[in-house]
Amino acid sequence: MATFVFLYFAAVIVMAALLVVVVRNPIYSALSLLVMFFHVAGLYVTLHAEFLAAIQIIVYAGAILVLYLFVVMLLNVKREEQFNRQGPVALFLGVVLLTEAVLLTVSRGFTVGTPSPGREGPAVGNTESIGELLYSTYLFPFEIASLILLVAMIGAVILSKKGIMESQ
């Protein structure tokens, strides 16, 4: 049953990702991206990572997708604009990635890794273990990422104010 659920989520994720790239209308592309985000969250739930599933829905399906839609509406992309020269390169890279995925799957032998028997530690929740790692081992990269985001936010505000001032 778990294999069937995984195959369902994987198939929908791959199809939605293809639709994001192939569909000409940017709004339909964003809706395909939304379907993909929700199915990735469902995949996280099957892996017992409920916190990551909730973050996937809140951050990606909520904030990032809304940001994409704002950019699409702001740019007013025309439907006639196509990138025909990128088709052969994309097809070549897709075949290479598919070949790599098949070779890795065949070399692994379709087996699922089982955890090695060892000492049982205290039961720690998923959220608690992520928070502990984030604020201990990965504290410096976390702070650097927050500073980069702060600089980007300040830069966006300054650029938008310049645009408003120049238009008046």
N, C-alpha and C positions, 0 to 999 in steps of 0.2 A: 504494500500500500504506500509506503514512504517513497519508493522508487517511482510509482505512478504520479504522486503529488509533485515530486521533484521534476519529473519529465514535463508535467503540465506547466509548472512555473517557468522552467527553462525554455520551453517552446514559445510560450507567450512573450517572454522577455526578448528572445531573439527576433520574433516577428515584429514586436513593437519597436525594437531598435532599428530594424530594417525600414519600417514605416517612417520613423523619424527622419531618416536620411532620404528616402525615396519620394515621399509625398511632396507635392509642389506647394500646396497651401501651408504657410507657416503656422496657422492656427491648428490645422489638423495634425501637423507635425508635433506641436506642443501637447495636443491631446494624446497622441501616441506615446509621448514621453511620460505623461501622467500615468498612463496604463502601465508602462514599464516600471516606473517608480513604485507603484502599488504592488506589483508582482515581485519586485525585489524585496519589498518589505515582507511579503508573504513567505518568501524563501528564508528570510531571517527568522521568521516565526517557526518554520519547520526545523531550524537549527537551534531552537530554544534560546534565541538572542532577542527577546522581546523588547529590550531597551533599544537596541539598534534598529529594530523595526519601527518603533515609535519615532526615533530620531529621523529615520529615513522618510517617514511620512511628513513630519513637522518641518524638517529643514528642506529636503529636496522637493517633495510634492507641494509643500506650502510656499516656502520662501523663494527657492531657486526658480521654480517654474513660473511664479508670478513675476520674478525679475526678467526671465526670458520673454514673457508675454509683453511686459512694458517695453523692452528693447525692440521687439518686433513691431509693436504699435508705433513706437517713436521713430523708427527708421523708415517705416512705410515701404517695405520691400515689395518690389514689383514681381509679378509671377513670371515674366518673360526672362528674367535674369537666370541663366543656367551656367553651370560650370562643366561644359562638355569635355574639356581637355583632361579633366580629372577622372573620367570614367575608366579608362584602361588601367591607370595606376591603382585606383580603388579595387578594381576586379583582381588585379595581380596580388595586391596585399591581402584581399579577402581569401583568395585561394591559398596563399602562404599560411595565413592564420588557421584556416580550416585544416590544412595538411598537418600543421604542428599539433593541433588539438587531437586529431585522429591518431597521430603517432604517439603522443603522450598517453592517450587512453589505451591504445593497444599495448604499449610497453608496460603499463601499470597492471594490465591483466584484468581490468574491470573489478578490482577488489576494493573494498572499503577498509580503511585502516581501523584497527581496534586499539583502544588505549591499553598501554602496557600495565600489568598489575603492579601496584606499588603501594606506598603508604597513603592511606586515606587522610586527608586533611579536614579541617573543619569546613562545614558547608558554607560557602560564600556565594552570595547572589551575583548575578551577572553585572548588575549596575554597580555594586560595591567593588567588584574586581576591576571594572573599567575605570572607575573613579580613583581607586588606589594607584593603578598604573599611571593614569593621566597626571595625577598630582604628585607623584614621587619620581618614577623613572623618566617620564616624558615631560617633566615640568618645563624645562628650558625650551624645547621645540614648541610646546603649547603657548608659552609666553611670546616667542618670536612670531608665531602665526597670528596671535592676537594683535601684536604691534603692526604687522604687515597689513592686517585688515583695518586697523585704525588709520594708518597712513592712507590707504586706498579710499576710505570713507571721507577723510578730510580733503583729499585731492578731488574727489567727485564733487564735494560741496563747493570747493573753490572754483572748479571748472564750470559748474552750473551757474554760480554767481557771476563769473566773467561773461558767460553767454547772455545772461539777463541784462547786465550793465551795458554790453555792446549793442543790444537790440534797442535800447531806449534812446 
